[in-house]
Amino acid sequence: MAIDKVTSAAITDGTITSSDLASGTVQNQSAFKNIIINGNMSLAQRSTSVTGVTTTDGYYTCDRWYSQTDTGTWTISQSNNVPTGQGFYKSFKLDCTSAGTSNADEVGIRYLIEGQDVQHLKYGTSSADSLTLSFWIKTNKTGTYTVAFKNASSSQERIVSFEYTVSSADTWEKKTITLPGDTSQALENTNTSELEIYWYFSAAFGSGVTNTWQNYSSGYLSSGSLPGLGGSTDDNLFLTGVQLEVGTSASDFEFLPFDVNRERCLRYCQIIGKGSGNLHNLVMSGYNGTICYGSFHLEKKMRAVPSVSFPTTSKELYNNGSSRTISSLNTSTMSENSIAFNIGGSGWSAGQSLHFNSNDPANGFAKAEAEL
């Protein structure tokens, strides 16, 4: 239609109907409709692959994605194996490298959401929104798996869970699950975990799925009859394209620019000094002859005061052009915005300037985490 033909009559409510605006007709109608951060697994600040993971659950590779591997030994990685023609280029991979006992313990993935990011769902009211979860999954074992949603309110925890079926081995399949809004319990307006999603692929417990919101019981997390990953070195699982959105149907995945996705992940994890070169010339100041102090401003304000760890790799401290002894490295004062630390050692005097250098560009100088 020519511009001079677009009249007021052509854009009235009666002329432009809901079907004209249906998903697929107008792509990605609202910004940030996906409640999930890094659902396409494009960012992996900590590492792209970690081997030998056994019973230590945690965040290993893809940002925001927590793994639970309580049977078998696993390699957890960010993979290039993705569904063809869907726009994804990374996935989250679990690969069993030493067999445990199937369904003897839990193997799963979870995702946790801040309460202040889900207030618009109106939980605890008669207007509570339905949600639709969609995701792409690939595994060597067919069968019926479970996914559960937990309202983690401190007043009364609630849960709803569902089954879905993987029909073909080693084949990417898209799954869609719609859950009702929880009209009985609000999600608290906090920066802590309030809405949680649990995918289980092996479990030693389970009383069955609920399909409707119930007061929380861990038995509802699993059906109790899962195919059971972890009992064979053939076992593997890939996940990508995870989207959680308001409504009763799944729309096309919302692809955000990489820099936007990264900014959102920095709220929870930041690797300081990671890159193609060393972290040079971080200026320290001698407090006395055995301690010097320094600080750095975090790239983005974090969710909470982070925990900080330092990779156990080569580090150097210089004063007047000469290397100085490092005996300790510790944090001193931290906030959501900055970290102060101190180095113990010798070879300098009070008030002197020193220069700190980390020789580990792959892992950075420090890791700050404020995960849920």
N, C-alpha and C positions, 0 to 999 in steps of 0.2 A: 504494500500500500504506500503510495507517495505521501510525503510529509504533509502536503497541503490537503490531503484527504483524511487525516487523522482528526476527527471532530470530537466534541464532547460526547455526542451520542454514541460514538464508537467505543468509548471506554466506560460506559455505565456498568453498574453491578449486574444488570440483566444481560448485558452483552458479553462481558468477560465472566465466564462461569468457573466453578471450581475444577471442572474437568479440563478447562483450558490451562489451568495452573498446576495440574497433577504432576507428581514426580515423574521425571522422564521427559516432560514437556518443557519445564523450566528447571535446569539443573541447579542443585545446591541453593535452594531458595532462601535459606537463612545462614548467616555466618555463624560458625561454631555450634552448629546443631549437634555435632558429635560430642557427647560428654566425655568420651575416652580421649586421653592425650597419647599421642604416638601409637595410634591404632594400626598404622601401616608399618610399624617397626623400623622406621627409617633412621632413628637415632639410637646409637649404642655408645654412650660416653665411656663407660667403665672398661669395656672390652668387646671385641667382636666374637671371641671364643674363649671359653673356660673349660678345662678338662678336669677329670677326676672328682666331679661333684658327687657326694654321697648324701649324707643326712643333714647337711647344713643348708637350710632353706634361706633364700634371700634374693636380692637383686644382683644379677651377674652380668647380663649383656644389654638387651634392649631396654631403654629407659622406661620406667614405670611398671615393668612386668616382673612379678615376683614368682619364683619357681619353688616347688616343694618336691623333693626327690628323696623319699624315705626308704625306698627299696631299689637295689641295683646301684651301679655307678654310671654317671652321665657326663656327656659333653653338652654344654649349653652354649648356643651360638646364635649370631645374627646371620641368617642364611640368604643366599641369592635364589633359592628355590621358591617360586611364586606361581599363582594361577596365571595362565596364559591370557593375554589380552585384556586384563582388568586394570592396568595402570600401576600395579604394585611392583616394587623392585627389591623388597626385603621381607623376610619373615622371621619369626621366633622359632628356634628349633631345639627340641630335646632329642638326644641320641644316646641310647643305652649302650655302654661299652663293656660293662661287666654285669652279668645277670644276677638279679636278686630272686625273690619269690613273688610271683604275680599275686596281687591283691593281699599281700601280707602287710603292706604299709601303703602310705599315700604317695601318689605321684599326681601332681596337678600344677595349675597356673592360677594365679589370682591377680585381681586388679582392685585397688582401693581408691575411693573418691572422697574428697573433702566435703564436709557438710555444707559449707557456704557456696559450693558449686552446684548444689541440687535443691536449693530452696524453691526454685521455680516449679518444682514437681508437685508442690502443695500436699505433700504427704501429711497424714493426720487429719485431713479434712475430707468432706464428701466430694470435693473436686479433684482429688488426687489423680494425677495423670498416669495413663498407661505408658509403658515404655516398650520399645522394640530393640532387641539385640540381634545384630547380624555379624557373622564372621566366616572366614574361609579356613578350613581345616583339612589336613592331609595326614594320614597315619597308615602304618602297615596292617593294623588290626581293625577289621570291621566289627560292627556291633553297636550296642546301645550305651551311650555315655550320658553324663549328667552335667548340668550347669545350675548353680544356685546363686541367689541374690539375698544378701543379708542387710537388713536395716539395723545398723549397729548402735542405735540410740542407747544411751546409758539408762534411760527410764525403763525401756522394755525392748530387748532385742527381738527382731522378727525375721522370718525367713520364708522364701518361696523358691521352689526348685522344679526343674523340668528335665525330661529326657529328650535326646535327639539321636539319630542313627547315622553312623558312617556306613554307607552302602558298598563302596568299592575301595579295596586296598590300594594304597599308594596313589591316590587320585585326589586332586583338589575338589572339595565340595563346599558349597555355600550353605550355611545353616541360618535360620531365622527363628527367633523365639520372642513372643510377646507376653509381657507380664502385666497384671493389673496394678494400679496404684494402691499403695497401702493406706487405706482410709483410717486405720486405727492408731497409727503411731507416726508422729512427726519425725523428720530428720533434723537433728539439732544444727543450729547455725554456728558451726565451729570450723576451725582449720584442722580438725582431726578427722579420722576415717569415720564416715557415717553410712555410705552405701558401698557394699563390697560384692564382687563377683568372683565365684569359684568354679573353675573347670576341673573336674576330677577324671583321671584316666585309669587309676588304680586306687583301691581303697579297702582298708581292713574293717570298715564300719559301713553302716547305711541301713536305714529302715524304709527307704522309698521316697520318691519325690512327692511334693505337696500340690503343685499347680495353683494353689491359692496361698495368701499370706497366713502364716501361723506364728505363734510364739516360738522363739528359737529353740531348736534342739539340734545337736550336731548330727544326729542320724539322718536329718533331712538333706544334708549336704550331698549324699550319694544314694543311689538305688540299692547298693549292696551286691550288685551282680554285674560289675563293669567288665569289659574285655580284659583289663589288667595289663597295662604296660609296665615293663621293668623286669619281666621274667625271662627275657631273651635278649641277646645282643642284636637281634633283628629289629627290636622295637624302636620306633622313632615317631616323632610328631612335629608337625609344622602348623603355625597359626599366624594369620595376618588379616588385614582388612576388618578389624574389630570396630564396630560402630554401635553406640547406644544413643537412641534418640527418642524424643517424645512422639507418641502416636502408636497406632496399631499396625503399621506396615513399615517395611524397610525401604529407605530411599537409597540412591546411589551413594557410594562412599564419598565423604567429604575430604578431598585432598587439600591440605594447607601448604603454603610455601614452606620449604625446609627451615628457613630462618625463624618463622613463626613457631613451628613445631619445636625447634631448639629452645627458643625463649621460654616456652611453657614448661619444658623439662628442666630448665635451670632452676626453677623454683624448688626442685626436689634433690637435684644432684649437680655439683659443679666440680670439674677436674681442673685444678689451677696449674697453669704452666704446661698443659698438654698441647702438642703441636709438632711442627716439623723441626723445630730447633729447641735448644735448651732454654731454661728460664734464667736469663743472665741478669746480673747486676741488680738483684733485689737488695736494697740498701738496708743495712743493719746498723745499730748504734750500740757501742759498748757501754753496759751498765757498770761493770767493774772489769777486773782482769779475767773473769771466768764465765761471765754471762753477757750476751748481747741480745737486743730486742729488735723486732721488725714487725711489719703488718702489711696486709694487702686488702684492698677493697674488693668485695665479691662482685662479679659481673652483673648479677641480678639479686635483688632481695629474695631471700629464701623463705620457705613456708614457716620455719621456726629456727631457733638457734641450732645450727647444724652440729653433728658430730664430725670430727676431723681426724683423718689418718694420713700418715706419710709413707709412701712406698719405701721399702727397704732396699734402695738402690743408691748408686753413687751420687754423693753430694759434696760440694766444695765450698769452702769459706776462705775469702781472701782479705788481706789487710796489708796496705803498702806494697802491693804486688806480690806478696808471698802467701802460700797456702797455710791455713791455720787448722789446728786440731779441732774436730767436732766430737764431743763425747755424748751429747744428748740433743734432742729436738722435740720440743713440746709446745702445745698451745697454752696461752696465758689468759687472754680475754677474747670472748667471741660474742657476736650479735648476728642478727639475720643479714646484716650488710657487710660485715668485715670480720677479719680474724687477725688477732695479734699472737705472735709466737716468740719463743726464746730459744736460743742455741747455747748450750754449755760447751766449754772447751778452754783453750788457752792460746796465748800468742798475741793478745791485744790489751789495750788499757781502757779505762773508763773514758767515755766521751769520743773515742775514736770511731771512725766510719769503717764498716766492713761490707763486703759484697758477697752475697750468697748465690751459688749456682747449682742447679739440679741437672744432672747429666742423664735424665730419663724422660725424653720428650714423649715417649709412648704412654707413660703412666702419669706424667706430670709431677709437680712438686708435692701437691696435697690433694686429698679428696674430701670434699665437704658434702655431707648427706643430711637431708631433712625429710626423709621418706615417711610415709604414713605407716 
